Amino acid sequence: MKRHPAIVVLGPSGCETAMRIKPALDQPEIHGLRQRVPGADVTFASASEHLASLFREGRPIVGVCASGILIRSLAHLLNDKQAEPSVIAVAEDGSAVVPLLGGHHGANALARRIAELLKVSPAITTAGDLRFGVALDAPPEGWTLANPEHAKDAMAALLAGAKARITGDAPWLEKSDLPLGEDGEIELAVSPTVAEGSSARLVYHPKSVALGVGCERGCEPSELIDLAEQTLKAHKLAPEAIGLVASLDLKADEAAVHALAGHFDVPARFFAADELNNQSPRLKNPSDVVMREVGCPGVAEGAALACVGLQGGLVVEKTKSARATCALALGAALLDAASTGRARGRLSVVGIGPGGEPWRSAEAVSLLRAATDWVGYGLYLDLVSDLAGERREHRFDLGEEEARARHALELAGEGREVALICSGDAGIYAMASLVFELLDTGSSGAPVSDAAHRVEITVAPGISALQAAAARAGAPLGHDFCAISLSDLLTPWEAIEKRLHAAAQGDFVVALYNPKSRRRRNQLVDAIAILRGERPGSTPVIIAASLGRPEEMITTVALADFDPEMVDMLSIVIVGSSATRRIATHKPERIYTPRGYEAKEPAP
């Protein structure tokens, strides 16, 4: 997945420079130190932690700051120069541009673009880049050097006075300052086919070949991968020339297709039957059987041709295995996944915990940043606004849970990266179960679309309200506990009452979710009455409100003294078991439920 660059700004003096260099980058975000950089797309509290997080994600980093800050923040992560993203330091006043890391992976080229905007010279130190404006061992995105082991010798020869000749079409080489000549000693060969390289011949494969595939439902990934590999080998096409794996949209959730795309490390893209029908006149092997089954006369050939457009054509007709087919088409230029077909689409149901940055998981942050669209209750979106960037927001009111889950599924069905944002944990009284219910039964409304059924779904856990409240109070969940929602909007009160009696008689610590609302006033009173009937009046009760936010409040009282008026809509109530204890001598007071270690016999 392509990672858009982050311009990291640590102080207000760098804001103007950040805005000046923005046009040099592809869909950048400005990341600013909180309270010091107003108007940033994304804010953060710790520069070193944030820089390390971006680096681990593979995000290109342009730090508008001292180079030493970047070096100290990232030094401990440097272990594979072939995998590291671009890291560039830009002086706050725009007077210097220094590519620090990833020079042969785009940093030098990016530094040149930034320096051109700032009207300064980039501090590039690699010899080939300085002399010729190009790194032969690091072709741009969409290109692969087949024999990188020979690049050093070839570049040394050119630096010593040899000339190069280009065989094939490679604009990035033609626009460089390489010494070119028709009789050049160093050949720079451009081809989608397998070719032998040497110190005098560097072979470049452009990602201009589309691999169209079809398969039966449940086809083994190994069968499809073997078919593709054998087909490439038989026709002497380089695997590195594959730019896309493509198929019919009915196969968007087929594991074998995605395994194949992962095998070649390329995107998978999908087309509707009508789109593949447009390729019918160009098919070499149309099939009436396939037409009857899926609505188009050819999947593998049609998908490959749809990727390369009218300027491209088939180079390998449909090839079959027992349960799969593949075909190959060659485009006139590099294939562009962003403008070709549709991605499978992913819905991430993300638990953000109570909302504050310290309690968000790294997975949640990564998924929120990767999303093109955020869906959620407006308050939840506001809680993560420091990560918003340039994402589309789809806000819903409280009580519109089914509408927002349905909307999120349909957005993902369009091929988007969607984050459905939940407070607390996504699977505890939140949206994850509703998403699966919609896929399973359609819930009370109309069924979701077929496209929505084919999206990838990820559930990212978060710190739940009961965990956060327990941590603030001590360790009241140290032994068996349960959670019960007092909302009878979806569950009959009779069922809730039955569960409360069972929890009280079982002597569980009980976490009461949704204890009160503007219209529901008596449920909490009745619940406390049930629990009072089964445990001592001295039992500790924890009332936690607005956890993880500036207005957070934690109150502890004895069960006998509990007053429902102390609870509001943003509260959770934890009622201890008969074993739960208070340590009044510790300040602040701590509450815990022992697990029984004091009764455990010592080991012999």
C-alpha positions, -999 to 999 in steps of 0.1 A, spaced: 0 0 0 13 34 -9 22 55 21 16 93 18 44 115 32 42 133 65 56 168 69 66 169 106 67 204 122 79 210 157 73 247 161 54 277 147 85 289 129 84 259 106 48 262 96 54 286 66 81 263 52 59 233 56 32 250 35 57 260 9 70 225 4 36 208 4 31 210 -34 63 189 -39 48 159 -22 20 134 -32 -10 139 -9 11 150 22 -2 156 57 13 181 81 19 166 115 25 192 142 36 192 178 5 197 198 -2 232 211 28 246 191 16 240 155 -19 254 150 -38 240 120 -18 208 116 -36 179 99 -24 155 126 -11 165 161 12 146 185 26 150 220 60 134 217 82 141 187 105 111 191 76 86 196 57 100 167 86 100 143 94 64 153 57 54 147 58 70 112 90 53 103 77 19 114 47 24 92 70 31 62 58 67 58 82 91 40 91 117 66 100 153 58 111 169 91 110 207 92 135 206 121 171 200 129 185 169 114 198 158 148 163 154 161 155 130 133 187 111 137 183 106 175 146 96 171 152 70 144 187 57 150 176 27 170 153 16 142 179 14 114 186 -22 104 176 -26 68 185 1 43 166 -17 16 133 -13 35 137 21 52 114 49 40 127 83 28 137 107 56 145 143 47 155 172 70 144 207 60 157 237 79 128 257 95 136 287 74 138 266 42 176 273 37 187 236 36 173 203 24 191 172 35 181 136 25 191 115 55 177 81 48 163 63 18 184 83 -7 182 54 -32 145 49 -25 131 82 -35 146 106 -9 171 122 -33 145 128 -59 121 142 -33 148 164 -19 154 178 -53 117 187 -57 116 203 -23 148 222 -29 135 235 -63 104 250 -45 126 265 -19 151 278 -44 181 261 -27 205 233 -36 197 199 -20 226 184 1 228 152 -18 260 132 -12 256 100 -33 280 101 -62 257 90 -90 229 113 -80 253 143 -78 268 136 -112 239 123 -132 208 131 -112 198 94 -110 206 63 -89 208 33 -112 205 9 -84 173 26 -71 148 30 -100 116 50 -93 84 35 -81 70 10 -107 104 -1 -118 127 -30 -107 164 -35 -114 168 -73 -121 205 -74 -114 213 -48 -86 246 -66 -79 260 -52 -111 248 -16 -106 279 -4 -86 303 -15 -114 282 0 -141 279 33 -122 317 33 -116 323 29 -153 300 58 -162 317 80 -136 350 70 -152 339 83 -186 319 54 -202 287 61 -220 253 45 -217 227 34 -242 190 29 -234 172 0 -252 135 4 -245 114 31 -231 124 46 -198 116 83 -195 133 86 -161 166 75 -176 162 96 -207 156 127 -186 186 122 -165 221 136 -170 236 103 -179 262 104 -207 242 87 -235 253 75 -269 241 50 -295 273 30 -290 274 33 -253 294 6 -234 268 3 -207 234 -9 -218 204 0 -198 178 -26 -211 141 -20 -205 119 -50 -210 90 -70 -193 108 -102 -203 135 -121 -185 170 -111 -196 205 -118 -185 223 -89 -170 260 -80 -163 282 -52 -153 278 -39 -188 240 -46 -190 215 -34 -163 181 -49 -169 150 -29 -158 115 -43 -156 86 -18 -157 55 -28 -139 34 -27 -171 20 -63 -172 -15 -71 -159 -22 -106 -146 -59 -114 -151 -72 -144 -131 -103 -164 -125 -109 -193 -102 -135 -215 -86 -148 -206 -52 -124 -219 -26 -95 -225 -50 -63 -233 -32 -39 -203 -33 -10 -226 -42 -28 -237 -74 -34 -201 -86 2 -191 -77 17 -221 -94 -4 -215 -126 8 -179 -127 44 -187 -121 44 -215 -147 27 -192 -173 52 -164 -167 81 -189 -170 67 -205 -202 65 -171 -219 97 -157 -204 80 -128 -187 96 -114 -156 75 -117 -123 89 -82 -115 70 -68 -145 36 -77 -129 19 -45 -119 -15 -56 -110 -35 -88 -103 -71 -84 -116 -103 -103 -116 -141 -101 -115 -156 -83 -85 -174 -115 -75 -139 -127 -66 -130 -97 -44 -131 -119 -13 -114 -149 -28 -84 -158 -7 -65 -173 -36 -66 -140 -56 -53 -120 -26 -26 -146 -19 -15 -142 -56 -13 -105 -53 7 -108 -21 30 -133 -37 39 -107 -64 36 -78 -39 12 -59 -61 -23 -46 -56 -54 -66 -65 -81 -48 -85 -116 -59 -95 -141 -51 -122 -179 -54 -125 -192 -79 -151 -204 -49 -172 -169 -35 -173 -155 -68 -184 -182 -71 -211 -167 -40 -227 -136 -61 -234 -156 -88 -253 -144 -78 -288 -108 -82 -277 -111 -116 -261 -92 -145 -277 -112 -172 -259 -148 -160 -251 -170 -185 -233 -207 -189 -233 -205 -210 -202 -186 -182 -183 -212 -157 -197 -241 -177 -182 -223 -182 -148 -209 -147 -141 -224 -123 -167 -193 -118 -189 -177 -140 -215 -142 -140 -200 -127 -132 -166 -90 -137 -169 -85 -122 -204 -112 -95 -198 -96 -84 -165 -61 -82 -179 -73 -62 -209 -93 -38 -187 -61 -30 -168 -41 -20 -199 -67 -1 -219 -69 2 -256 -32 11 -259 -23 -23 -245 -31 -59 -255 -29 -96 -246 5 -112 -246 -6 -145 -231 -41 -159 -238 -62 -177 -212 -42 -205 -196 -60 -231 -174 -53 -254 -144 -79 -276 -128 -97 -248 -109 -81 -216 -122 -73 -195 -152 -49 -167 -160 -40 -144 -188 -14 -116 -193 -17 -82 -210 10 -56 -216 3 -20 -212 19 9 -230 30 25 -197 32 17 -160 0 4 -146 -17 27 -121 -37 9 -94 -53 42 -83 -72 46 -116 -78 9 -124 -108 -11 -112 -116 -11 -75 -98 -24 -45 -115 -50 -23 -122 -24 3 -116 -28 40 -138 -19 70 -118 -15 102 -140 -14 133 -117 6 156 -119 8 193 -103 41 205 -105 34 242 -118 64 262 -105 86 235 -73 101 248 -40 96 229 -22 76 257 -49 49 257 -51 43 220 -34 12 206 -8 14 179 -30 -8 157 -59 17 161 -37 47 152 -23 29 122 -58 19 109 -72 54 115 -43 69 95 -47 44 67 -84 50 63 -98 72 35 -131 75 53 -141 78 90 -176 68 101 -190 73 136 -209 92 162 -197 129 161 -183 128 196 -161 98 188 -147 115 157 -139 146 177 -119 125 202 -95 115 174 -95 148 156 -57 151 161 -54 122 136 -79 135 111 -57 146 82 -75 149 49 -100 120 54 -137 122 46 -158 122 77 -193 107 79 -209 118 111 -240 103 127 -261 112 157 -264 90 188 -290 63 183 -281 59 146 -260 28 152 -274 6 124 -273 35 99 -237 42 106 -227 5 104 -246 0 72 -230 32 57 -195 20 67 -200 -14 50 -213 2 18 -185 27 16 -160 -2 20 -179 -21 -7 -170 8 -31 -133 -2 -25 -125 24 2 -105 21 34 -131 28 60 -127 31 98 -159 27 119 -149 44 151 -161 32 185 -153 44 220 -139 18 244 -135 -16 228 -151 -22 194 -165 -56 204 -179 -46 239 -213 -29 236 -200 -13 204 -203 -16 166 -184 -48 158 -213 -72 166 -237 -50 146 -215 -51 116 -215 -89 116 -252 -89 123 -258 -69 92 -237 -93 72 -255 -123 87 -292 -113 86 -295 -77 74 -309 -68 108 -342 -49 107 -336 -31 74 -328 -41 39 -299 -64 33 -265 -49 27 -252 -51 -9 -232 -80 -24 -202 -57 -26 -204 -51 12 -204 -88 18 -170 -91 0 -151 -64 20 -122 -73 43 -131 -67 80 -106 -59 108 -117 -55 144 -92 -35 164 -97 -38 202 -95 -8 225 -94 -2 262 -129 -7 274 -147 16 299 -146 -12 325 -109 -17 321 -102 21 323 -124 26 353 -108 -4 371 -73 8 364 -81 42 378 -96 28 410 -71 0 416 -79 -36 406 -115 -44 413 -116 -68 384 -89 -90 399 -113 -120 402 -144 -131 383 -166 -103 369 -193 -96 344 -207 -67 324 -244 -59 321 -259 -31 300 -289 -14 317 -303 -1 284 -336 -18 276 -339 -1 242 -327 -34 225 -330 -59 254 -362 -64 274 -359 -53 310 -371 -87 322 -340 -103 306 -317 -77 321 -333 -83 355 -327 -120 352 -290 -114 345 -287 -90 374 -301 -116 398 -277 -142 385 -247 -120 388 -258 -110 423 -263 -146 434 -230 -156 417 -212 -129 437 -195 -114 405 -180 -80 404 -205 -62 381 -198 -35 356 -230 -16 348 -229 -1 313 -254 25 301 -266 31 337 -288 61 329 -301 84 301 -325 113 299 -354 89 296 -341 59 315 -340 69 352 -353 38 372 -332 10 358 -301 19 378 -322 22 410 -336 -13 404 -302 -28 395 -286 -15 427 -315 -28 448 -310 -63 433 -273 -62 441 -279 -48 476 -300 -79 484 -270 -102 479 -239 -84 493 -229 -63 523 -236 -26 525 -199 -19 528 -192 -33 493 -172 -7 473 -189 9 443 -169 28 417 -184 56 396 -162 66 367 -172 94 343 -155 109 312 -126 86 314 -93 97 298 -106 132 293 -98 164 311 -131 163 330 -126 127 342 -141 120 376 -136 88 398 -158 84 429 -160 55 453 -187 49 478 -201 21 499 -231 2 483 -253 13 512 -245 49 505 -248 48 467 -269 76 452 -281 72 416 -279 110 412 -241 107 412 -243 90 378 -247 107 344 -249 95 308 -211 93 305 -206 71 335 -199 35 342 -206 19 375 -186 -10 390 -201 -28 420 -177 -50 439 -183 -86 450 -185 -95 487 -147 -101 485 -138 -66 471 -118 -45 495 -108 -9 500 -74 3 512 -83 35 529 -48 40 543 -34 44 508 -39 79 492 -56 80 469 -78 52 481 -75 19 462 -100 -8 456 -92 -44 447 -107 -78 445 -83 -105 457 -80 -137 437 -72 -159 467 -34 -160 469 -36 -156 507 -52 -190 510 -28 -207 486 -5 -232 503 32 -223 499 52 -244 475 72 -272 493 
